[in-house]
Amino acid sequence: MSILKPLLRDRSGATAIEYGLLLALLALVMLAVLNSLGFTLAGVFDTASNAMRG
C-alpha cells in the first residue's frame, strides 16, 4: 500500500488529461456544427440550382 500512496497523490498528468478532454469536446462540437451547416448549405445550393433551372 505504501507504493500506491505517492502514485495516488501525483497530479502531474492531470493537466494533459484535461486538455485532452477539452480537445475531444471541442472536436465533437465542431463535428455537430459542421454537419448541421453542411445540410443547411446543401439546401441553399439546391434552392439556387432549382431557381436557375426555371
Biopython code that builds the backbone (N, CA, C, O; Angstrom):
import numpy as np
from Bio.PDB.StructureBuilder import StructureBuilder

atoms = [
    (1, "MET", "N", (0.827, -1.201, 0.000)),
    (1, "MET", "CA", (0.000, 0.000, 0.000)),
    (1, "MET", "C", (0.865, 1.255, 0.000)),
    (1, "MET", "O", (0.453, 2.285, -0.535)),
    (2, "SER", "N", (2.043, 1.187, 0.585)),
    (2, "SER", "CA", (2.914, 2.358, 0.632)),
    (2, "SER", "C", (3.406, 2.745, -0.757)),
    (2, "SER", "O", (3.776, 3.898, -0.976)),
    (3, "ILE", "N", (3.417, 1.804, -1.701)),
    (3, "ILE", "CA", (3.841, 2.110, -3.065)),
    (3, "ILE", "C", (2.752, 2.911, -3.794)),
    (3, "ILE", "O", (3.067, 3.753, -4.635)),
    (4, "LEU", "N", (1.495, 2.658, -3.483)),
    (4, "LEU", "CA", (0.389, 3.312, -4.172)),
    (4, "LEU", "C", (0.147, 4.741, -3.711)),
    (4, "LEU", "O", (-0.354, 5.555, -4.487)),
    (5, "LYS", "N", (0.489, 5.067, -2.472)),
    (5, "LYS", "CA", (0.191, 6.413, -1.952)),
    (5, "LYS", "C", (0.840, 7.519, -2.775)),
    (5, "LYS", "O", (0.151, 8.482, -3.110)),
    (6, "PRO", "N", (2.124, 7.439, -3.121)),
    (6, "PRO", "CA", (2.697, 8.511, -3.950)),
    (6, "PRO", "C", (2.059, 8.594, -5.334)),
    (6, "PRO", "O", (1.907, 9.681, -5.891)),
    (7, "LEU", "N", (1.694, 7.460, -5.873)),
    (7, "LEU", "CA", (1.060, 7.475, -7.193)),
    (7, "LEU", "C", (-0.322, 8.114, -7.155)),
    (7, "LEU", "O", (-0.718, 8.794, -8.102)),
    (8, "LEU", "N", (-1.047, 7.904, -6.081)),
    (8, "LEU", "CA", (-2.380, 8.493, -5.956)),
    (8, "LEU", "C", (-2.308, 9.993, -5.720)),
    (8, "LEU", "O", (-3.240, 10.716, -6.074)),
    (9, "ARG", "N", (-1.232, 10.471, -5.135)),
    (9, "ARG", "CA", (-1.063, 11.905, -4.869)),
    (9, "ARG", "C", (-0.476, 12.650, -6.062)),
    (9, "ARG", "O", (-0.573, 13.876, -6.127)),
    (10, "ASP", "N", (0.123, 11.944, -6.993)),
    (10, "ASP", "CA", (0.778, 12.575, -8.138)),
    (10, "ASP", "C", (-0.270, 13.157, -9.075)),
    (10, "ASP", "O", (-1.151, 12.442, -9.551)),
    (11, "ARG", "N", (-0.174, 14.438, -9.334)),
    (11, "ARG", "CA", (-1.145, 15.135, -10.200)),
    (11, "ARG", "C", (-0.492, 15.672, -11.472)),
    (11, "ARG", "O", (-1.080, 16.521, -12.143)),
    (12, "SER", "N", (0.679, 15.212, -11.814)),
    (12, "SER", "CA", (1.407, 15.789, -12.948)),
    (12, "SER", "C", (0.725, 15.521, -14.293)),
    (12, "SER", "O", (0.878, 16.322, -15.215)),
    (13, "GLY", "N", (-0.007, 14.443, -14.431)),
    (13, "GLY", "CA", (-0.667, 14.144, -15.695)),
    (13, "GLY", "C", (-2.077, 14.692, -15.792)),
    (13, "GLY", "O", (-2.725, 14.543, -16.828)),
    (14, "ALA", "N", (-2.560, 15.317, -14.745)),
    (14, "ALA", "CA", (-3.944, 15.803, -14.736)),
    (14, "ALA", "C", (-4.172, 16.877, -15.785)),
    (14, "ALA", "O", (-5.220, 16.888, -16.430)),
    (15, "THR", "N", (-3.225, 17.772, -15.970)),
    (15, "THR", "CA", (-3.397, 18.851, -16.937)),
    (15, "THR", "C", (-3.472, 18.296, -18.356)),
    (15, "THR", "O", (-4.303, 18.739, -19.149)),
    (16, "ALA", "N", (-2.630, 17.350, -18.677)),
    (16, "ALA", "CA", (-2.660, 16.759, -20.014)),
    (16, "ALA", "C", (-3.994, 16.056, -20.268)),
    (16, "ALA", "O", (-4.541, 16.136, -21.368)),
    (17, "ILE", "N", (-4.506, 15.381, -19.274)),
    (17, "ILE", "CA", (-5.793, 14.705, -19.428)),
    (17, "ILE", "C", (-6.910, 15.730, -19.618)),
    (17, "ILE", "O", (-7.801, 15.527, -20.443)),
    (18, "GLU", "N", (-6.870, 16.817, -18.870)),
    (18, "GLU", "CA", (-7.893, 17.856, -19.010)),
    (18, "GLU", "C", (-7.849, 18.475, -20.398)),
    (18, "GLU", "O", (-8.890, 18.703, -21.013)),
    (19, "TYR", "N", (-6.634, 18.749, -20.896)),
    (19, "TYR", "CA", (-6.528, 19.299, -22.240)),
    (19, "TYR", "C", (-7.042, 18.302, -23.275)),
    (19, "TYR", "O", (-7.685, 18.695, -24.249)),
    (20, "GLY", "N", (-6.767, 17.041, -23.074)),
    (20, "GLY", "CA", (-7.273, 16.026, -23.987)),
    (20, "GLY", "C", (-8.790, 15.957, -23.992)),
    (20, "GLY", "O", (-9.404, 15.820, -25.050)),
    (21, "LEU", "N", (-9.396, 16.051, -22.815)),
    (21, "LEU", "CA", (-10.857, 16.036, -22.729)),
    (21, "LEU", "C", (-11.463, 17.276, -23.376)),
    (21, "LEU", "O", (-12.480, 17.187, -24.064)),
    (22, "LEU", "N", (-10.839, 18.432, -23.156)),
    (22, "LEU", "CA", (-11.332, 19.656, -23.791)),
    (22, "LEU", "C", (-11.221, 19.573, -25.308)),
    (22, "LEU", "O", (-12.122, 20.005, -26.027)),
    (23, "LEU", "N", (-10.127, 19.022, -25.787)),
    (23, "LEU", "CA", (-9.943, 18.876, -27.223)),
    (23, "LEU", "C", (-10.983, 17.925, -27.818)),
    (23, "LEU", "O", (-11.517, 18.181, -28.896)),
    (24, "ALA", "N", (-11.264, 16.843, -27.123)),
    (24, "ALA", "CA", (-12.279, 15.903, -27.593)),
    (24, "ALA", "C", (-13.662, 16.553, -27.617)),
    (24, "ALA", "O", (-14.426, 16.356, -28.562)),
    (25, "LEU", "N", (-13.982, 17.324, -26.585)),
    (25, "LEU", "CA", (-15.268, 18.022, -26.547)),
    (25, "LEU", "C", (-15.362, 19.044, -27.673)),
    (25, "LEU", "O", (-16.401, 19.158, -28.323)),
    (26, "LEU", "N", (-14.296, 19.779, -27.904)),
    (26, "LEU", "CA", (-14.278, 20.760, -28.983)),
    (26, "LEU", "C", (-14.458, 20.077, -30.336)),
    (26, "LEU", "O", (-15.167, 20.592, -31.200)),
    (27, "ALA", "N", (-13.829, 18.935, -30.524)),
    (27, "ALA", "CA", (-13.973, 18.201, -31.784)),
    (27, "ALA", "C", (-15.413, 17.744, -31.991)),
    (27, "ALA", "O", (-15.925, 17.808, -33.108)),
    (28, "LEU", "N", (-16.069, 17.285, -30.934)),
    (28, "LEU", "CA", (-17.466, 16.863, -31.058)),
    (28, "LEU", "C", (-18.381, 18.030, -31.398)),
    (28, "LEU", "O", (-19.287, 17.897, -32.221)),
    (29, "VAL", "N", (-18.146, 19.166, -30.767)),
    (29, "VAL", "CA", (-18.960, 20.356, -31.051)),
    (29, "VAL", "C", (-18.751, 20.800, -32.492)),
    (29, "VAL", "O", (-19.708, 21.125, -33.194)),
    (30, "MET", "N", (-17.489, 20.813, -32.932)),
    (30, "MET", "CA", (-17.207, 21.213, -34.309)),
    (30, "MET", "C", (-17.853, 20.253, -35.309)),
    (30, "MET", "O", (-18.380, 20.684, -36.335)),
    (31, "LEU", "N", (-17.813, 18.975, -35.015)),
    (31, "LEU", "CA", (-18.427, 17.985, -35.885)),
    (31, "LEU", "C", (-19.930, 18.220, -36.001)),
    (31, "LEU", "O", (-20.486, 18.157, -37.098)),
    (32, "ALA", "N", (-20.578, 18.487, -34.890)),
    (32, "ALA", "CA", (-22.021, 18.730, -34.901)),
    (32, "ALA", "C", (-22.357, 19.998, -35.675)),
    (32, "ALA", "O", (-23.306, 20.016, -36.459)),
    (33, "VAL", "N", (-21.585, 21.053, -35.459)),
    (33, "VAL", "CA", (-21.853, 22.322, -36.146)),
    (33, "VAL", "C", (-21.617, 22.185, -37.644)),
    (33, "VAL", "O", (-22.437, 22.629, -38.448)),
    (34, "LEU", "N", (-20.505, 21.575, -38.020)),
    (34, "LEU", "CA", (-20.212, 21.432, -39.442)),
    (34, "LEU", "C", (-21.210, 20.511, -40.137)),
    (34, "LEU", "O", (-21.555, 20.731, -41.298)),
    (35, "ASN", "N", (-21.665, 19.500, -39.444)),
    (35, "ASN", "CA", (-22.677, 18.611, -40.013)),
    (35, "ASN", "C", (-23.968, 19.387, -40.270)),
    (35, "ASN", "O", (-24.561, 19.272, -41.343)),
    (36, "SER", "N", (-24.395, 20.162, -39.303)),
    (36, "SER", "CA", (-25.608, 20.957, -39.452)),
    (36, "SER", "C", (-25.439, 22.007, -40.551)),
    (36, "SER", "O", (-26.340, 22.219, -41.363)),
    (37, "LEU", "N", (-24.292, 22.652, -40.567)),
    (37, "LEU", "CA", (-24.021, 23.669, -41.579)),
    (37, "LEU", "C", (-23.996, 23.049, -42.970)),
    (37, "LEU", "O", (-24.459, 23.661, -43.933)),
    (38, "GLY", "N", (-23.464, 21.852, -43.077)),
    (38, "GLY", "CA", (-23.420, 21.174, -44.374)),
    (38, "GLY", "C", (-24.804, 20.912, -44.926)),
    (38, "GLY", "O", (-25.047, 21.128, -46.113)),
    (39, "PHE", "N", (-25.721, 20.448, -44.082)),
    (39, "PHE", "CA", (-27.087, 20.206, -44.545)),
    (39, "PHE", "C", (-27.764, 21.523, -44.921)),
    (39, "PHE", "O", (-28.523, 21.572, -45.889)),
    (40, "THR", "N", (-27.501, 22.575, -44.174)),
    (40, "THR", "CA", (-28.086, 23.873, -44.484)),
    (40, "THR", "C", (-27.567, 24.386, -45.824)),
    (40, "THR", "O", (-28.344, 24.867, -46.649)),
    (41, "LEU", "N", (-26.262, 24.285, -46.040)),
    (41, "LEU", "CA", (-25.692, 24.749, -47.305)),
    (41, "LEU", "C", (-26.187, 23.904, -48.478)),
    (41, "LEU", "O", (-26.406, 24.431, -49.568)),
    (42, "ALA", "N", (-26.361, 22.631, -48.272)),
    (42, "ALA", "CA", (-26.884, 21.781, -49.342)),
    (42, "ALA", "C", (-28.278, 22.239, -49.743)),
    (42, "ALA", "O", (-28.611, 22.255, -50.928)),
    (43, "GLY", "N", (-29.089, 22.608, -48.768)),
    (43, "GLY", "CA", (-30.428, 23.117, -49.063)),
    (43, "GLY", "C", (-30.382, 24.429, -49.820)),
    (43, "GLY", "O", (-31.171, 24.645, -50.739)),
    (44, "VAL", "N", (-29.468, 25.301, -49.444)),
    (44, "VAL", "CA", (-29.330, 26.594, -50.130)),
    (44, "VAL", "C", (-28.921, 26.378, -51.584)),
    (44, "VAL", "O", (-29.488, 26.988, -52.491)),
    (45, "PHE", "N", (-27.938, 25.513, -51.802)),
    (45, "PHE", "CA", (-27.487, 25.262, -53.170)),
    (45, "PHE", "C", (-28.561, 24.548, -53.989)),
    (45, "PHE", "O", (-28.684, 24.809, -55.186)),
    (46, "ASP", "N", (-29.330, 23.670, -53.387)),
    (46, "ASP", "CA", (-30.427, 23.035, -54.110)),
    (46, "ASP", "C", (-31.477, 24.052, -54.525)),
    (46, "ASP", "O", (-31.994, 24.004, -55.641)),
    (47, "THR", "N", (-31.786, 24.972, -53.622)),
    (47, "THR", "CA", (-32.761, 26.020, -53.923)),
    (47, "THR", "C", (-32.259, 26.903, -55.052)),
    (47, "THR", "O", (-33.013, 27.235, -55.967)),
    (48, "ALA", "N", (-30.989, 27.285, -54.990)),
    (48, "ALA", "CA", (-30.406, 28.128, -56.046)),
    (48, "ALA", "C", (-30.366, 27.379, -57.368)),
    (48, "ALA", "O", (-30.640, 27.965, -58.416)),
    (49, "SER", "N", (-30.038, 26.122, -57.340)),
    (49, "SER", "CA", (-29.979, 25.326, -58.572)),
    (49, "SER", "C", (-31.367, 25.196, -59.188)),
    (49, "SER", "O", (-31.524, 25.331, -60.401)),
    (50, "ASN", "N", (-32.359, 24.939, -58.371)),
    (50, "ASN", "CA", (-33.733, 24.836, -58.885)),
    (50, "ASN", "C", (-34.229, 26.168, -59.438)),
    (50, "ASN", "O", (-34.973, 26.194, -60.418)),
    (51, "ALA", "N", (-33.821, 27.276, -58.815)),
    (51, "ALA", "CA", (-34.250, 28.588, -59.298)),
    (51, "ALA", "C", (-33.612, 28.903, -60.654)),
    (51, "ALA", "O", (-34.235, 29.550, -61.496)),
    (52, "MET", "N", (-32.380, 28.453, -60.867)),
    (52, "MET", "CA", (-31.710, 28.726, -62.142)),
    (52, "MET", "C", (-32.299, 27.895, -63.278)),
    (52, "MET", "O", (-32.275, 28.313, -64.436)),
    (53, "ARG", "N", (-32.827, 26.721, -62.947)),
    (53, "ARG", "CA", (-33.418, 25.866, -63.979)),
    (53, "ARG", "C", (-34.735, 26.447, -64.491)),
    (53, "ARG", "O", (-35.127, 26.220, -65.636)),
    (54, "GLY", "N", (-35.399, 27.189, -63.634)),
    (54, "GLY", "CA", (-36.641, 27.808, -64.063)),
    (54, "GLY", "C", (-37.808, 27.194, -63.540)),
    (54, "GLY", "O", (-38.921, 27.631, -63.834)),
]
sb = StructureBuilder()
sb.init_structure("model")
sb.init_model(0)
sb.init_chain("A")
sb.init_seg("    ")
for serial, (resi, resn, name, xyz) in enumerate(atoms, 1):
    if name == "N":
        sb.init_residue(resn, " ", resi, " ")
    sb.init_atom(name, np.array(xyz, "f"), 0.0, 1.0, " ", f" {name:<3s}", serial, name[0])
structure = sb.get_structure()
